[in-house]
Amino acid sequence: MGTRLSKAPVCFTLAQMRFNPVLVMEPFLPALQEAFREAGFPDYAQTKVQSLEVVPSGEGMEVREQAITRFIYRNKTQTAAFLLDPAALTYELTDYPVFEEFSDAFLHALKIIDCHRTIEYCDRLGMRMLDAVQPLEGETLEQYLAPQALGFIGLSDEGLEHQHTLSESLFKCGSRSLLVRTARVPHGVAAPPDLMPLRLRLAKRFSEYQRETVMLDCDSADADRVDFSVHVAKEKLTELKSALSSSFKALVTPYALKIWE
């Protein structure tokens, strides 16, 4: 986890912690904005987002839609951002370094939040990585990926133009889960619908690529409720990253890893 591939296909990464909600955020906003500015995230904005809340109703459960205010703190180059909701902090990044730098930045932001509005517990911790597998000129996706990631190309009738191929696998063990998705598209990067629109700038090598691409979308999470601790969060985040690394290596070929060195 400490070695960065110089030509790594990772184009978007996020980490998220869900925690005890604070319904009134306004008193904390000036201090939070200044703290994130000092941390290198001076670009501040607010936005309204819709969320779903599941609540008991009679003998069953009821799903209610509610609007929440999201506070966004972005760096100057628009390659990293923290998204603060009343009950969650998300770290988004399009210039992924090594894991240690990524996790340290996320944990530092959690310390900022905890300092100004106490985090009592963690409900869910997750890490997600989006890789754009884009072969070099003259090469094919088959050289880069295991057959499970490639779909049914070649099985359709002649004359039909391929639009996209999607696959998804979910693995669970207790409170831990690993969701692996692949999407094969004919032209360039295609972000998952739940990440659109992207708030950050993609590297040009991804955004300017116009040939066939396979997107690997791996999401590792732990939904066990625990008391908040930066030390415990670091341990769990390390375990989640290990699961992501294993799934990535299972999907790509040794040839691809050599090309990305």
Secondary structure, 3 states (H helix, E strand, C coil): CCCCCCCCCEEEEEEEEEECCCCCCHHHHHHHHHHHHHCCCCEEEEEEEEEEEEEEECCEEEEEEEEEEEEEEECCCCCEEEEEECCEEEEEECCCCCHHHHHHHHHHHHHHHHHHCCCCEEEEEEEEEEEEECCCCCCCHHHCECHHHCCCCCCCCCCCCCCCEEEEEEEEECCEEEEEEEEEECCCCCCCHHHCCCCCCCCHHHHCCCCCEEEEEEEEEECCCEECCHHHHHHHHHHHHHHHHHHHHHHECHHHHHHCC
